[in-house]
Amino acid sequence: MKIQASIENRSAGEIAHVLTEALPYIRRFKGKTLVVKYGGNAMTDERLKSSFARDIVLLKLVGINPVVVHGGGPQIGQLLQRLGKTSEFVQGMRVTDAETMDVVEMVLGGLVNKEIVNLINQHGGKAVGLTGKDGDLVRARKITVTQRSPETDQPEIIDLGHVGEVESIEPAVVDMLVHGDFIPVVAPIGVGEDGRSYNINADLVAGKLAEVLKAEKLILLTNTLGILDKQGELLTGLSLTDVDDLIADGTISGGMIPKTRCATDALKGGVNSVHIIDGRVDHAVLLELFTDQGIGTLLLRR
């Protein structure tokens, strides 16, 4: 009985410590807007999906305003495969013809978006799903890429189809939802001047939206610990200068470069800090925001 009481007391003490450690962070961020890019394993593992939804609901309940931007590349690929359509990528971007764009809109704006909305609502939140087409939220411009061929000295211009980048953001619909006590959940689909839909990288949409909303923080969920040094150890705090140096010496490479550039662009655009965190960890968002140590890489302008 004494051993059991000791365990219970210790557990209660640990819980109290966690709550008191979180309190100053809750005070600091109350009333602030946080943009969270949701993707990777956190979107496919049932336990992690539930964990993420509860984190977002808790943020709203303590007075913080989360805005979620989500990806959905694996889900798009799975449906295309079921339809017998092969996915083709150029420089990491999916070639998106008109038929593929229909699938992208169906998956991102429909299946994935509504699943996230439903999950947040099941855990006590009030989420509303949007695409960048709603309320003229995301204006897009078409992307073309160039690629050099060994057979010719001239660069080859590759048409990716309905693949775009953010031209501008009109945040009125998101502002209205945030101030109406709702949680916006945004699918990264924009509309061009030609009226066509464009598939946009979710990191880019999250970063630009954070800038326009003057967000306190941008949080990018990934399938890695964060930014790692050459020995594979986590770098917990970086400045803009640090990031430039790490890219120059090859420490930051591959797919982490565009994600890091998205983070630094957001900082330069006025976002106070960016967190690149491991979405494979239960309650990753809360652990990064409300604990002294955090769990990922924090990027600051300094």
N, C-alpha and C positions, 0 to 999 in steps of 0.2 A: 504493500500500500504506500509506504514512504517513497519507494522508487517511482511508482506511478505518479504520485503527487509531484515529485521532483521534475519528471518529464513534462507534466502538464504546466508547471510553473515556468520552466525554461521556455516552452513553446509560446506561452502567453507573453513572456518577456521579449522574445524575438519578434512576435507580431507587433507589440507596442513599439519596439525600436524601429521597425519598418515604417509604421504609420507616422511616427514623429520625424523620421528622416525625410519623409515625403512632404511634410507640412510646409516648409519654406519654399519648396518648388511650386506647390499648388498656389501659394500666395503670389509668387512672382509671375506665374503665367496666367492667373485668373483674368478673364476678359480678353486674352490674346488669341490670335488665330494661328493654328498649326496646320500645315499642309502635309499630308502623309501619303507617300507613294507606296501602294500595296501591290506586291508581286512575289514571284518566286515560290518556294515551298510553302510559305505562309498562306498561299491561295489554293493549295492542292491537298494539304494534310488536314483532315477533319478536326483534329485536336487543335492545331494551330489556327485554323479558321475561327473556331469558337473563342480561342484566347484573344485573337486580334479584335474580334467584335466586342468582347467585354472591355478591352482596353479603351476602345473608342467611346463606348457608352460611358465609362467612368470619367474620361476626360470631360465630356459634355456635362455630366452631373456635378463636377466640381467647379464649373464655370469657365472651362477652357473651350475654345471653338475649333474642333477638328474638321478639316475638309479632306476627303479621301479621293485620290486619283488612282485608278487601278489599271493594270495591264491585263494580259490574257493570251499571250502568244501560244503557249502549249495547247490551250483549249481550242484556239483557231486551227492549229495544225491537226489536232485530233479530228475535228469535224471535216476539214478538207480531205483528210485521209479516208474517212468513211464515205465521202462523196466521190472518191476515186480521183481526186485532184492532187497533183504533186506540188509540194511547197518548194519554191526556189528563192534563194537568198543571194543578195549582192551586198558585200561589205556589211553584213549583219542585218540588212533590211529585207523584209519580205517583198518580193515582186508581187504587186497587187493589181491584177486586171479587174474589170468591172464585175465579173462573176465572183472573184475572190473578195472584192470589197463588200458584196452582198453578204457573204459569210462573216466577214469581219464585223459588220454592223449587227448582224444577228447575234453573234457571240458576245461582243463587247457591250453593245447597247442593250442587249436583251438578256441572254442567259447569265452571263457573269455579273453584270451590273445588278440585276434583280436578285440574284443569289446573295450578293453582299448586302444589299438593302434589307432583304428579308432576315438575314442573320443578325444584323445590327438591331432591327426592330424586335426580333425574338428575345434579345437580351435587354430590352427595356429602352432602347433609343428610338428616335424618330428620324429615320433616314429617308432621303428622297434621291432617286436616281436621275442622272442627267447624262447627256452626251454633249460634246462641244457645239452641237447644232442647236441645242435648246437655248432660247434667249439670246441667240447670236453670241454664245459664250466664247467659242474658239474660231477665229478666222485663220484659215490655213493657206499656205502657198505650196505648190508642187515642188518636189525635190527631184533633181536629176543628178546623177553621179557620173564621173569620168573614170575610165580605167584604161591603163596602157596595155597594149597587146604586144607580145614578142614579135609578131609578124609585121608590125608597122610602127613608125615613129610617132604617128598621130594618135592622140588620146581618143578612145572610143567613148561616145556619150551613150549612157544606158538609161533607158526610160523605165522607171520603176512602177509606172502606172499611178494608182491612187495612193501614193505615199507622200506625205507632206511634213511641213514643219510649221511651227507657230508663227503666224504673221502678227496677230494682235489678239488680245483678250478683253472682252467686255464683261466685267465681273458682277453686273447688277443683279442677275438672277441668283448668284451664289451669295452675295451680300444679303439679299432679301431672305433667303433660307436661313442663313446663319443667325440673323437678327430675329427670325421667327422661331428660334429654338430648334431648328432642324439640323440634321447632319447631311450635307451634300456629298453624294458619291458620284464621281465624274468619270465617264468613259472617254478615252483619248481619241475622239473622232472630231475632226473639224470640217468646216465647209469653205470652199474656195470662192473666188470671185465668179467663177464659172458655174457656181451652184452645185458642184460635185462634192461628194464626200471624200475625205482623205483620212487615212490611217496615220496617226502620229505617235512617235515614241512616248510612252507614258511618263518617263523621267523628264522629258522636255516640257510636257504639259504641266506637270507638277511644279517644276522649277519656275516657269513663266507665271503660273497662277500664283505661286507664293510671292513673286515680285509684285504683281499687280495688287494683290490683297494686302501688301505690306505685312506679311506674316512674320511672327516672331521667330518661327523655326520651320525648316523643311526637313522632313524625315524620310529617308529612302531605305526601304526594306530590301535586303539582298539575300543571296544564298551563300554569303561569305561572312567572316567575322567583322569585316570592315576593310579599311586600307591596311595592307600588310607591308612590312619592310622586306628586305632581300632574304632575311632568315625566316620569313614566314610569321614573324611576331606582329601582333596588333599595334598599330600606331593610334594612340587614343586621342591626341590633340594635334591639329595642324593649322597653319596659317596659309594664306594665298601664296606667299612666297615659298613656303615649304612644298606645296603641291606642285608648283612650277618646277622646282628643283627635282622632285621625285619623278616627274614625267620625263624631264631632260635626261636623268641618269638611268631610265628604264625600270625603276622600281615600280611605278604605276604603269601598267601596260595592258594591251588587249582590250577586253570589254570594260575594264574599270576606267579607261581614259574618258569615254563619253559620259559615264556616270559622274566622274569627278569634275569634268568640265561643266556639266549641268549644275553641280553644287557650287562651283566657283562663280559661275554666271549669276546664280541666285544671290550669292553674297554681294557681288558687285552691284546687283540691282536693288539692294537695300534690305534683304533678309538678314536678320541678326546672326543666325547660326544654322548650320546644316549638320545633320547626323546621318551617317551611313552605318546601318546596324544589321545584325544577323536576324532575319525573319524566321529562322529555324528554331529560335529560342522562345519558349513559352513566355507570354506577356513582355515581349521585347520592347514595345513602345513604353510601357510603364517603367521598366527597369532602366531604360536610357534616360527618361525624363525625370524620374522621381528618386533616384538613388545617387549617392555621392560619386560612386565609381563609374556608373554607366556600363554599357556593354559593347559599344562600337567606337567609331571614329567621329570625333567632333571637329568640325571645320569652322574657323572664325576668320573675320576679315583682318585682324591684327597681323 
